[in-house]
Amino acid sequence: MSQWNRQLLDRASELFTRGKTSKDNENGQTNEAEMFQQIGRLQMELEWLKKRLSCSDAHELRKLVDHDHPELSISRQCALLGLPRSTLYDRPTAVRESTLRIMARIDAL
């Protein structure tokens, strides 16, 4: 959306000019095709996000990433979920028994 807004602001004066040349028309058709592709991509991403995003826990969000998705890269999926990509590959380490005993003792005090 921000790209469209920027394009509109940059090219708003062109909307009101008369006497477009054929070159302008070809560029307009090209831009229109690119915009339709972008709209399709954004709609697909939105549908994917609606299906996946019903939780906000990082552990649960990691489960939502589809490593074999044909169109959405892992980076894009992480961006849509608001999940840093590095946390996708992060494996939590087990807490040592001695640490648990210390924590229990602190809680008791």
C-alpha positions as CSV (number, residue, x, y, z in Angstrom):
1,M,0.0,0.0,0.0
2,S,2.8,2.4,0.8
3,Q,4.4,1.8,-2.6
4,W,1.1,2.6,-4.3
5,N,0.7,5.7,-2.2
6,R,4.3,6.8,-3.1
7,Q,3.6,6.1,-6.8
8,L,0.4,8.1,-6.7
9,L,2.1,11.1,-5.1
10,D,5.0,10.9,-7.5
11,R,2.9,10.6,-10.6
12,A,-0.3,12.3,-9.7
13,S,0.3,15.1,-12.2
14,E,0.4,12.6,-15.0
15,L,-3.1,11.6,-14.3
16,F,-4.4,14.9,-15.4
17,T,-2.3,15.5,-18.5
18,R,-3.9,15.2,-21.9
19,G,-2.6,13.8,-25.2
20,K,-0.9,10.7,-24.0
21,T,1.5,9.1,-26.5
22,S,1.4,5.5,-27.5
23,K,4.7,5.0,-25.5
24,D,2.9,6.4,-22.4
25,N,0.0,4.0,-23.0
26,E,2.4,1.0,-23.3
27,N,4.0,2.0,-20.0
28,G,0.6,2.3,-18.4
29,Q,-0.3,-1.2,-19.5
30,T,2.9,-2.5,-18.2
31,N,2.4,-0.8,-14.9
32,E,-1.1,-2.0,-14.7
33,A,0.0,-5.6,-15.3
34,E,2.6,-5.2,-12.5
35,M,0.0,-3.8,-10.2
36,F,-2.4,-6.6,-10.9
37,Q,0.4,-9.1,-10.1
38,Q,1.2,-7.3,-6.9
39,I,-2.5,-7.2,-5.9
40,G,-2.7,-11.0,-6.5
41,R,0.4,-11.6,-4.5
42,L,-0.8,-9.5,-1.6
43,Q,-4.2,-11.2,-1.7
44,M,-2.6,-14.6,-1.5
45,E,-0.4,-13.5,1.3
46,L,-3.4,-12.1,3.2
47,E,-5.3,-15.3,2.8
48,W,-2.3,-17.3,4.0
49,L,-2.0,-15.0,7.0
50,K,-5.7,-15.2,7.9
51,K,-5.5,-18.9,8.0
52,R,-2.3,-19.1,10.0
53,L,-2.4,-16.2,12.5
54,S,-4.6,-17.1,15.4
55,C,-2.0,-17.0,18.1
56,S,0.9,-14.8,19.1
57,D,3.2,-17.1,21.0
58,A,6.6,-17.4,19.3
59,H,6.6,-21.1,19.8
60,E,3.2,-21.4,18.1
61,L,4.2,-18.9,15.4
62,R,7.2,-21.1,14.4
63,K,4.8,-24.0,13.8
64,L,2.8,-21.9,11.3
65,V,5.7,-21.4,8.9
66,D,5.3,-23.7,5.9
67,H,8.8,-24.6,4.6
68,D,7.4,-26.1,1.4
69,H,5.0,-23.3,0.4
70,P,5.2,-22.8,-3.4
71,E,4.9,-19.0,-3.5
72,L,5.8,-17.6,0.0
73,S,9.4,-17.7,1.0
74,I,10.3,-18.4,4.6
75,S,11.5,-14.9,5.0
76,R,8.2,-13.5,3.8
77,Q,6.2,-15.8,6.0
78,C,8.3,-14.7,9.0
79,A,7.7,-11.1,8.1
80,L,4.0,-11.6,7.8
81,L,3.8,-13.3,11.2
82,G,6.0,-10.7,12.8
83,L,8.5,-13.4,13.7
84,P,12.2,-12.8,13.4
85,R,13.6,-15.3,11.0
86,S,16.5,-16.2,13.3
87,T,14.0,-17.4,15.9
88,L,12.6,-19.9,13.4
89,Y,15.8,-21.9,13.6
90,D,16.5,-21.3,17.2
91,R,16.2,-24.5,19.3
92,P,15.6,-23.9,23.0
93,T,18.2,-25.6,25.2
94,A,17.2,-27.7,28.2
95,V,17.6,-26.1,31.7
96,R,20.1,-27.9,33.8
97,E,19.0,-29.6,37.0
98,S,21.3,-27.4,39.1
99,T,19.7,-24.3,37.7
100,L,16.3,-25.6,38.5
101,R,17.3,-26.3,42.1
102,I,18.7,-22.8,42.5
103,M,15.5,-21.3,41.0
104,A,13.4,-23.3,43.4
105,R,15.5,-22.2,46.3
106,I,15.1,-18.5,45.3
107,D,11.4,-19.0,45.0
108,A,11.2,-20.5,48.4
109,L,13.1,-17.6,50.0
